[in-house]
Amino acid sequence: MSMTDLALSAPRPRAIERPPAPSAFSNALVFGWRAALKFKHVPEQLFDLVMTPIMFTLLFTFVFGGALAGSARDYLQFFLPGILVQTVCFNAVYSGMGLSTDLGKGLFDRFRSLPIWSLAPFAGLMVGDVLRHLIAATIILTIGLILGYRPEAGFSCIVPAFPLLVAIGFGTGWIFIVLGLLIRTPMTVMTLGFTFLFPVIFASNIMVDPATMPFWLRAFVEVNPVSLMTDAMRGLMGGGANLGQIALALAAPAALTATLAPVTLWLYRRQCRLGQSAIRFELALGHRCFT
């Protein structure tokens, strides 16, 4: 048998269909898994997340608790729901820092070159934020329970408090994602973020009852979104929350999401267009150099 006969009698390779493109949900899950792996490979970021609220909890409970509430334990009952709100608001800053870091390293340029849903990296950021808030809140609540905090309505009332915390952190995070898209250095994002947060957090009812404040400051504290969030948290963990309190607590996160999510998408797509224009310019410049 000749070589030609062998070639003709050999089985022909079958055509293999191209696998379907992954869905947007599948892309989001992959980037969410990437966010989860950061906790494994960079465990020191958990130190940054929880040390500040732990120090606040211990210092205010044992240094100021007796003067503010008569005893450290009584003050902890008042203070712990507020420190949970403060924790998720402070942790939201790290969303912008992480985004700024990824942009500075050119990771988003690589993501834009992949055949994936263009917003999948942001979905991964959101998953990382939710994990970050849940981990930090669980650690702070555990420390509070060890120190003597007891929810007035029983431990079952802690469960609905966690979705509220996630919603607060989710809404607040949009502020810092916008900053991360606008500012090139993570440290500047952190500086601006805490410059904005400190007056809003400390001019609230997290740490003290506003009844002793000057009337002009009390008027601001009573309408401060952080105070409204803290009231809802105290109500949920104390068993006395109503729908009005929860709605007021969610008003600011919902408004931030509705306002800043489109701004985030516009800024990101604008950067995509600018990046593509820069690539075309560099290619044209290189072509001219070679010709």
Secondary structure as GFF3:
##gff-version 3
##sequence-region A 1 291
A	DSSP	alpha_helix	3	9	.	.	.	ID=ss1
A	DSSP	alpha_helix	24	41	.	.	.	ID=ss2
A	DSSP	alpha_helix	44	59	.	.	.	ID=ss3
A	DSSP	pi_helix	60	64	.	.	.	ID=ss4
A	DSSP	alpha_helix	65	69	.	.	.	ID=ss5
A	DSSP	alpha_helix	72	91	.	.	.	ID=ss6
A	DSSP	alpha_helix	93	105	.	.	.	ID=ss7
A	DSSP	alpha_helix	107	112	.	.	.	ID=ss8
A	DSSP	alpha_helix	120	147	.	.	.	ID=ss9
A	DSSP	three_ten_helix	155	158	.	.	.	ID=ss10
A	DSSP	alpha_helix	161	182	.	.	.	ID=ss11
A	DSSP	alpha_helix	186	202	.	.	.	ID=ss12
A	DSSP	three_ten_helix	210	212	.	.	.	ID=ss13
A	DSSP	alpha_helix	215	223	.	.	.	ID=ss14
A	DSSP	alpha_helix	225	238	.	.	.	ID=ss15
A	DSSP	alpha_helix	243	290	.	.	.	ID=ss16
###
